[in-house]
Amino acid sequence: MIVVVCPGQGSQTPGFLTPWLSIPGFEADLDAMSEAVGINLLAHGTTSTADVIRDTAIAQPLIVAAGLLTLNALLADGRRERISGIAGHSVGEITAAAGAGILSSTDALRFVRERGLAMQSAAALEPTGMSAVIGADETELLALLAALDLEPANFNGAGQIVVAGALPALAALSEAPPARARVIPLQVAGAFHTRYMSPARTRLVDVAQTVQANTPTLPIWSNNDGAPITDGPRFVELLVGQVSSPVRWDLCMQSFAADGVTGIIEVAPAGALVGLAKRGLKGIPSVAIKTPDDLTAAFDLIDQQS
């Protein structure tokens, strides 16, 4: 059982799309996607600096476009029929929705463009941020977050929880962390997946009414609670709510294990989710498709388990 996973914001690095330009048609497809979202994705994926592609309104369409193009290469030549399911982390859920046939690529790009702009606008309303907490006892951490008026944003599994909220509260957490825990400030624009993103959710309710949501043709798991979703409109509804609610990637990985996953392939910009899987799903083979050179290993994994 092979599951394809699609990464979220923060996975992008300067120049990560440059090696992909060697694939015939890749640049033309990227140009078409650039036109669809009104952003020069080619420049941002090849020459833009880390600070530029950290911008939420740029990062989110860039990540989804990269994921969609990687999926096209991965699932061509009949390999889609040999994949058992797909899931995405945060904005990667939009990539996954397209991969599962819930959204067309056009609607996925339009949705992510609006999502990035809406979250950027919400983040500008007041200074907030996010920090990764590694190695904390979850019960102790959640009690401390409540006392500081912070929120858990990403339950990533493997001992990692990303928390978010006001900057002074995050600073207080860093100064007095839970026992045996490390707190790592993240370079993000705001408190994503918390109440601070409620204005973005309100805006996306209207956007969701303009996309066609189809029944998925691949099994797909939701960040909401890790459960499989079989109803396309319901998945889009969860995409809207996801911007202001926690990402439960820990529960997604638990579902993979319960459903008998035997291999994981992460599409570009890959690495983060395979890293979590190596700690949370030990012993399960995985491939991170960072460049076209990694496609051979992904094809081999599919062949071995088909």
C-alpha positions as CSV (number, residue, x, y, z in Angstrom):
1,M,0.0,0.0,0.0
2,I,1.7,3.1,-1.3
3,V,0.6,6.5,0.0
4,V,1.7,9.8,-1.7
5,V,2.1,12.7,0.7
6,C,2.2,16.4,-0.2
7,P,4.2,18.9,1.9
8,G,3.1,22.2,3.4
9,Q,4.5,25.7,3.7
10,G,8.1,25.9,4.9
11,S,9.2,23.1,2.7
12,Q,10.3,25.4,-0.1
13,T,14.0,26.3,-0.5
14,P,15.7,28.7,-3.0
15,G,16.2,27.2,-6.4
16,F,14.4,23.9,-5.7
17,L,12.7,23.9,-9.0
18,T,15.8,24.4,-11.1
19,P,16.6,20.7,-11.6
20,W,13.1,20.1,-12.9
21,L,13.5,22.4,-15.9
22,S,15.4,19.5,-17.6
23,I,12.1,17.6,-17.9
24,P,10.4,18.3,-21.3
25,G,7.3,20.4,-20.9
26,F,7.9,21.3,-17.3
27,E,8.8,24.9,-17.9
28,A,5.9,25.4,-20.2
29,D,3.5,23.9,-17.7
30,L,5.0,26.1,-14.9
31,D,4.5,29.2,-17.1
32,A,0.9,28.3,-17.6
33,M,0.4,27.9,-13.8
34,S,2.1,31.2,-13.3
35,E,-0.4,32.9,-15.6
36,A,-3.2,31.2,-13.7
37,V,-2.2,32.6,-10.3
38,G,-0.7,35.8,-11.5
39,I,2.7,35.0,-10.0
40,N,6.1,34.3,-11.7
41,L,6.4,30.8,-10.3
42,L,9.4,30.0,-12.6
43,A,11.4,32.9,-11.1
44,H,10.3,32.1,-7.5
45,G,11.2,28.4,-7.9
46,T,14.6,29.0,-9.5
47,T,16.2,32.4,-8.6
48,S,14.2,34.1,-5.8
49,T,15.8,34.4,-2.4
50,A,14.6,32.6,0.8
51,D,13.1,35.8,2.1
52,V,11.0,36.3,-1.1
53,I,9.6,32.8,-1.2
54,R,8.8,32.9,2.5
55,D,6.0,35.3,1.7
56,T,2.8,33.4,2.3
57,A,1.1,34.7,-0.9
58,I,4.0,33.4,-2.9
59,A,5.0,30.2,-1.0
60,Q,1.6,28.6,-1.0
61,P,1.0,28.7,-4.8
62,L,4.6,27.8,-5.4
63,I,4.4,24.7,-3.2
64,V,1.1,23.5,-4.7
65,A,2.3,24.1,-8.3
66,A,5.5,22.1,-7.6
67,G,3.5,19.3,-6.1
68,L,1.1,19.1,-9.0
69,L,3.9,19.0,-11.5
70,T,5.7,16.3,-9.5
71,L,2.5,14.3,-9.3
72,N,2.1,14.5,-13.1
73,A,5.6,12.9,-13.5
74,L,5.1,10.4,-10.7
75,L,1.7,9.1,-11.7
76,A,2.1,9.0,-15.5
77,D,2.2,5.7,-17.5
78,G,-0.4,3.9,-15.4
79,R,1.2,4.4,-12.0
80,R,-1.8,6.3,-10.6
81,E,-3.7,3.0,-10.6
82,R,-1.0,1.5,-8.4
83,I,-1.2,4.1,-5.7
84,S,-3.4,3.3,-2.7
85,G,-4.0,6.9,-1.4
86,I,-2.9,10.5,-1.0
87,A,-2.7,13.1,1.8
88,G,-1.3,16.5,2.3
89,H,0.0,18.6,5.2
90,S,-1.7,22.0,5.5
91,V,-1.5,23.7,2.1
92,G,-0.4,20.4,0.7
93,E,-4.0,19.2,1.2
94,I,-4.9,21.3,-1.9
95,T,-2.2,19.4,-3.9
96,A,-3.7,16.2,-2.5
97,A,-7.2,17.2,-3.4
98,A,-6.2,17.7,-7.0
99,G,-4.3,14.4,-7.0
100,A,-7.4,12.6,-5.7
101,G,-9.5,14.2,-8.4
102,I,-11.6,16.3,-6.0
103,L,-10.4,19.6,-7.5
104,S,-9.1,20.2,-11.0
105,S,-5.6,21.7,-11.3
106,T,-7.1,25.0,-12.3
107,D,-9.4,25.1,-9.3
108,A,-6.6,24.0,-7.0
109,L,-4.4,26.8,-8.2
110,R,-7.2,29.4,-7.9
111,F,-8.1,28.2,-4.4
112,V,-4.5,28.2,-3.2
113,R,-3.9,31.7,-4.6
114,E,-6.9,33.0,-2.6
115,R,-5.8,31.0,0.5
116,G,-2.4,32.6,0.4
117,L,-3.7,36.1,0.1
118,A,-6.3,35.6,2.7
119,M,-3.9,34.2,5.3
120,Q,-1.4,36.9,4.5
121,S,-4.1,39.5,5.1
122,A,-5.1,37.9,8.4
123,A,-1.5,37.6,9.6
124,A,-1.1,41.4,9.0
125,L,-3.8,42.3,11.5
126,E,-1.6,41.8,14.5
127,P,1.9,40.5,15.2
128,T,1.9,36.7,15.8
129,G,4.1,33.8,15.0
130,M,4.8,30.1,15.4
131,S,7.4,27.9,17.2
132,A,8.1,24.2,17.0
133,V,8.2,22.4,20.3
134,I,10.1,19.1,20.3
135,G,10.2,16.5,22.9
136,A,7.6,17.9,25.3
137,D,5.0,15.9,27.2
138,E,1.8,16.7,25.3
139,T,-0.4,17.1,28.4
140,E,2.1,19.4,30.1
141,L,2.6,21.4,26.9
142,L,-1.2,21.9,26.3
143,A,-1.7,23.1,29.8
144,L,1.2,25.6,29.4
145,L,-0.2,26.8,26.1
146,A,-3.6,27.4,27.7
147,A,-1.9,29.5,30.5
148,L,-0.1,31.6,27.9
149,D,-3.1,31.9,25.6
150,L,-1.2,30.1,22.8
151,E,-2.7,27.4,20.6
152,P,-1.4,24.1,19.1
153,A,-1.3,24.6,15.3
154,N,0.3,21.4,14.0
155,F,0.4,18.1,15.7
156,N,3.1,16.6,13.5
157,G,3.8,13.4,15.4
158,A,7.2,12.0,16.3
159,G,7.3,14.3,19.3
160,Q,6.8,17.6,17.4
161,I,4.0,20.1,18.0
162,V,4.0,23.5,16.4
163,V,2.4,26.2,18.5
164,A,1.2,29.7,17.6
165,G,0.0,33.0,19.0
166,A,1.1,36.4,20.1
167,L,4.9,37.0,20.0
168,P,5.3,37.9,23.7
169,A,3.6,34.7,24.7
170,L,5.9,32.7,22.3
171,A,8.9,34.4,23.8
172,A,7.7,33.4,27.3
173,L,7.3,29.8,26.2
174,S,10.9,29.9,24.8
175,E,12.2,31.3,28.1
176,A,10.5,28.7,30.2
177,P,9.8,25.6,28.0
178,P,8.3,22.3,29.2
179,A,10.6,19.8,30.8
180,R,13.1,18.3,28.4
181,A,11.7,20.2,25.5
182,R,13.2,22.4,22.8
183,V,11.4,25.5,21.4
184,I,12.4,26.6,18.0
185,P,11.0,29.9,16.6
186,L,9.8,29.5,13.0
187,Q,10.3,32.1,10.2
188,V,6.6,32.5,9.3
189,A,4.3,35.5,8.9
190,G,1.7,34.7,11.5
191,A,-0.2,32.2,13.7
192,F,-1.5,29.9,11.0
193,H,-4.1,27.2,11.9
194,T,-5.4,29.2,14.9
195,R,-8.2,31.7,15.7
196,Y,-6.0,34.4,14.3
197,M,-6.8,33.0,10.8
198,S,-10.6,33.3,11.2
199,P,-10.8,36.2,8.7
200,A,-9.1,34.0,6.2
201,R,-11.6,31.2,6.8
202,T,-14.5,33.6,6.3
203,R,-13.0,34.7,2.9
204,L,-12.4,31.1,1.8
205,V,-16.1,30.2,2.5
206,D,-17.0,32.3,-0.6
207,V,-14.1,31.0,-2.6
208,A,-15.2,27.4,-2.0
209,Q,-18.5,28.2,-3.6
210,T,-16.8,28.9,-6.9
211,V,-14.9,25.5,-7.3
212,Q,-16.2,22.2,-8.5
213,A,-15.8,19.5,-5.8
214,N,-15.8,16.0,-7.2
215,T,-16.0,12.6,-5.6
216,P,-12.4,11.4,-5.0
217,T,-11.0,8.7,-7.2
218,L,-8.2,8.0,-4.8
219,P,-8.5,7.4,-1.1
220,I,-7.6,10.7,0.7
221,W,-7.1,11.4,4.4
222,S,-7.9,14.7,6.1
223,N,-5.8,16.9,8.4
224,N,-9.0,17.5,10.4
225,D,-8.9,14.2,12.3
226,G,-6.7,11.8,10.1
227,A,-9.8,10.1,8.8
228,P,-10.4,9.1,5.1
229,I,-12.9,11.4,3.3
230,T,-15.1,10.0,0.5
231,D,-17.1,13.1,-0.2
232,G,-15.6,15.8,-2.3
233,P,-17.7,18.8,-1.1
234,R,-17.0,17.7,2.5
235,F,-13.2,17.7,1.8
236,V,-13.4,21.2,0.4
237,E,-15.4,22.3,3.5
238,L,-12.6,20.9,5.6
239,L,-10.0,22.8,3.5
240,V,-11.7,26.0,4.4
241,G,-11.9,25.2,8.1
242,Q,-8.3,24.0,8.2
243,V,-6.8,27.5,8.0
244,S,-8.0,28.2,11.5
245,S,-7.9,24.8,13.1
246,P,-5.0,22.5,14.0
247,V,-3.3,20.2,11.4
248,R,-3.5,16.7,12.8
249,W,-0.7,15.0,10.8
250,D,-0.1,12.8,13.8
251,L,-3.6,11.3,13.2
252,C,-3.0,11.0,9.5
253,M,0.1,8.9,10.2
254,Q,-1.8,6.8,12.7
255,S,-4.4,6.1,10.0
256,F,-1.7,5.2,7.5
257,A,-0.4,2.6,10.0
258,A,-3.8,1.3,10.8
259,D,-4.7,1.0,7.1
260,G,-1.5,-1.0,6.4
261,V,0.7,1.5,4.5
262,T,3.9,-0.2,3.2
263,G,5.5,2.7,1.4
264,I,5.5,6.5,1.4
265,I,6.4,8.9,-1.5
266,E,6.6,12.6,-0.9
267,V,6.3,15.0,-3.8
268,A,8.3,18.2,-4.2
269,P,9.4,20.2,-2.3
270,A,10.0,17.0,-0.4
271,G,11.8,16.0,2.8
272,A,9.8,17.2,5.8
273,L,7.0,14.6,5.7
274,V,9.4,11.7,4.9
275,G,11.4,12.9,7.9
276,L,8.4,12.7,10.2
277,A,7.5,9.3,8.8
278,K,11.0,7.9,9.5
279,R,10.4,8.7,13.2
280,G,6.6,8.1,13.4
281,L,6.3,5.1,11.0
282,K,9.6,3.4,11.6
283,G,10.6,0.7,9.2
284,I,8.3,1.8,6.4
285,P,10.3,2.6,3.2
286,S,10.0,6.1,1.9
287,V,11.2,8.3,-1.0
288,A,11.4,12.1,-1.0
289,I,11.2,13.4,-4.6
290,K,13.4,16.4,-4.4
291,T,14.7,16.3,-7.9
292,P,13.9,14.3,-11.1
293,D,16.8,12.0,-10.1
294,D,14.6,10.8,-7.3
295,L,11.8,9.6,-9.6
296,T,13.6,6.3,-10.3
297,A,13.6,5.4,-6.6
298,A,9.9,6.3,-6.4
299,F,9.1,4.2,-9.5
300,D,11.0,1.3,-8.0
301,L,9.1,1.5,-4.7
302,I,5.8,1.4,-6.6
303,D,7.1,-1.6,-8.7
304,Q,8.2,-3.5,-5.6
305,Q,4.9,-3.1,-3.9
306,S,2.5,-3.6,-6.8
